[in-house]
Amino acid sequence: MTLIREIRRTRWSLNGYRAVHDRGYPIVRAADLSVRYESGFALERVSFEVIKGERLAVVGPNGAGKSTLFKVIAGILPPTSGRVEIYGGAPGEHICVAYLPQRSMVDWRFPVTVYDVVMMGRVGRIGLLRRPRREDHQKVRQALERVGLSDLATRQIAQLSGGQQQRMFLAQALAQEAELMLLDEPFTGLDLPSQNELLDLLVRLQREEITLMVSLHDLNLAAQHFPRILLLNRSLIALGSPQEVLNTRTLLAAYGGYLHVLNEPTGNLVLGDTCCEGRGFDA
């Protein structure tokens, strides 16, 4: 799927809506949410709430439904049954939700610049086929500055490192003025310095009361850097603090015998079993 098609499908589905936020509701509420494909359920009777300003990790094995969940919250994919609400309204009624896809879903050869991609975040506020205004250009420049990409604004996206690509997507979400950001496996393929840089940026965004839902396959990363964790394997296994969620009982329920949990004085250490090689976790 090309960069333009993925981003525009997200942005255009939200274009033109200005739903009023009812602050009496959580920013995200899922109630008995199910999504069924021809091959079976991707999600089955999932219910949870996310409070504004949270930094929540969504973890689970390969095929657990993490990407499906994000696409339903973003209004890209309709549920088979149940519902998801954003501030009490349907996802498609809000332009405050930004979905940041996996980098593997993007055609990085597409001939656009960093500035062009970040400007796409303004589509829902500009309107289709309308030219950006001075305010829109200002929002884009501010977003690029906040993620440290101002010097790379004119660079072609294929020339970015993995960490720079993720920061570009965050700049796009900031230009959109998103209050809820859904990051699908943003740390995959990043070296340690790039991971730390991205983590620092997510902490800064949370301090600005931006709500972050981040899907991960690295359970130790989730445990060390996220105050709350949602453990998913088609159904909701557990939701709470790392200590509440990452224990032998819940991990066995989600992963079967493919993980080992070592109970250390400083916390649980999660190790992958070698029998899983070749199967992998959700990317």
N, C-alpha and C positions, 0 to 999 in steps of 0.2 A: 504494500500500500504506500503510495507516495506521501511525502510530507504535506503537500497542499490538500490532498483528499482527506487525510486523517484530521488535520486541523480544521479545515473548513466544515467538515461534517459536524464536528463538535461546536464550532462557533455559530454556524448557520442555524443549527437546531435551537439555539438560544436567542437568535436575533429577534429583536423587536419586542421582547417582553420586559416589563418593568414591574414585576410583582412586588407588592409591599411585604416587607419582612415583619412577621409577627414575633417579636422577641420573647413572647411567652412560650414559644416552642423551642425545642432543641434545633440546632442548625441542621442535623440529620436525624431522621427517625425511620427505621425500617421495621415493618410489621408483617410477620408471616410471609416474607419475601421468598418467592420461588421463581426460578428460571429453568425451563426445560428445553433442551435441544432434542433432535431426533435420536441422538445417542443416549439420552437420559438427562437427569437433573444436573445442572451446573451449580444451582443453589436450591436449597430446600428448607422452607419455613424458617428463614433467618430473621431474627428480631434483635434490634439494639438501638441505642441512642448515642449521639456524639454531641457534646456540649461545645459551644463556640469557644475558640481559643485553644482547643486541645491539640496535642501532637500524638497521634495514634498510629502505631504500627499494625499492619494487617499481615499476618503470617499464616502459612499452611503449605502442604506439599504441592507438588506439581498437579495441576488440574483441580485444585481446591475451590476455584471459583473467584479468586481475588480480582482478576481483570474484569470478569463478568459483573461483579459487584460494583466496581468503579464505573463501568459503562452505564449501569442502571442508575446510579446516583447522579451521573452527569446528564442523564436524559437521552443518551445515545441508543440505549437498548431498552425496550419495554419489558416489564416483568410478565411472567406467565400468570402468576397470581400473587396476592398480597400487594404491598405498596411501599414506596419510599417517599418521604416528604422532606422538603427543604424549607425550614421555618414554617412548617405546617401546610405548604403548598406543593404542587407537583413539580418534579425536577425541571421540566421543560418551561416552566414559568419564570425561571430565574437566570440571570446572566452573571451571577456572583460565583458560579461553580466553574473551576478550571480543571480539565482533565489533561494530565501530562503523560502521553503514551510511552511505552517502552521504546528505547532507541532502536531496537531491532525492527520496529514497525515503520520506521521512517526511511524514505529514499533520500539519503544524504547527498546524492549526485544532483538533486534538483537545483537549478541555477537561481538561487535566491540568496540574499545577504542576511546577516544577523538582524539588521534593522528591519528588513522586510518581514521576517518571521515574527518579531516582537510587535510590529504594527498590526499583524493579524489578530492580536489580542484585542484590538479596538473595534473589530468588525461589528460586534454586537451593540456597540454604542454609536458608531458612525452610521450604520445601516448599509445594506448592500448597494453596490454600484455608486456610492458617494465618495467624494474625495476627502482625505483626512484634513481636519482643520488645524489651526495653530495649537489648540489645546491638545489634540491627539499627538502631534509631534512632541510636545512638551512632556506628555505622559510617557512616551516611548523613551525619550532621552533620560528621564528620571529613573525609569525601570532599569535601563542599561547601567546607569551609574550605581544603583543599589546592589546589583549583582556583580559589579566589577568588570563589565564588558564594554564600557564606553569606547575604549581604544580599538575594539574589534567590530564596531558597528557595520563597517563596509566590507567585512570579510565574508567570503562565500562559506556557507555552512559546512561544506565538505572539508574545510581547512581547520575546523575546530577539533580540539581534543574532546574526549568523552566528558570530562568535568565541565568544560566550557559549553558543550551541547546541553547539559542539564541546566546550567545556569541561564542559558538562553531561553529554555522553556519556562523557567521561573520568572524571567523578565517578561515574557509574554503574558503569564498569568498576572503579574503585577500591573502591566499595562491594561489588562482587562478589568482591573480593580476587583479581583476575585477575593472573596471572603473565605472560600473553601477550596483548597487545592488537593487534588487526587494525584499522587505521584506513583506511577506504576513501575516498580523495580528500578528506581533511579540510581542505585549504587552498583548495579551489575556492570562488570567490566572496568570499574574505576580503580586506580591505584590508591594506596592509603592516603597520600596527601590530598588527592581530589575528593576522597570520601570525607575526610576531616573538614575540608573547605565547605563542602555541601552541607554537612551536619551543622557547622557554625551558622551557615546562612539560614537553615531551617529553624534553629533556635532563635535567631533574630526576628524571623517572620512571626514565630509564635508570640514573641513579646509584643508584637504589634496587633495581637489578637486575631491573626489569620489562623484558621483551622486547617490542620494538615493531617491527611490520611495517606500513609505511605506503605505500599506493599513491599515486603522483603522476603528473601529466602534465607538470609543470614540471621539465625535466631539469637546468636550472641550479640550482634549489632543491635537488634531490637531490644534486648534486655538491658544493654548498657546505655542506650541513648533515647529511649522512649518511655515516658511515664506510664502509658497504658498500652496494652497489646490486645488485639482481637485475633484469636486463633480459630481458623476456619478450615473445614474440610467438607465442602458442600453445605453442611449445616454448621451452626455456631457451636464450637466446642467450649470456648471460655472467653471471657472478657474481663480485664482488670489489670492490676499492676503486674510487672514481670514476675514477682514472687508468687502471685496468685495463679498466673497463667502457665508459666513454664515449669511444670513439675512432672514427675514421672507419670501420674495418672492421665493428665490432659494430653501430654505429648504422645503417649501410647495410643490414646483415642484418636489422635489426628494422624500420626505417622506409622502406627503399628510398631513393628520391631526394628525399624530402620534408624532409630536414634538411640543413643545412650545418654543418660543424664547422670552427671557426677555431682553429688551434693558436697560443695566446698564451703568452708566457713564464710567466704566472701560472697557466696551466691552459687546458683546452679551453673554448671558448665555443660553445654550441649555439644555432643560429638556425633557426626554422621557415621553410620555403619558402612563399611566397605562393600557390603552386599548391594548398596544402592547405586554403585557406579554404573553410569550409563543410563540411569533412570532420571536422576536430577530432580531438583525442586522447582517450584513455580518461578518462572523468570519474568 
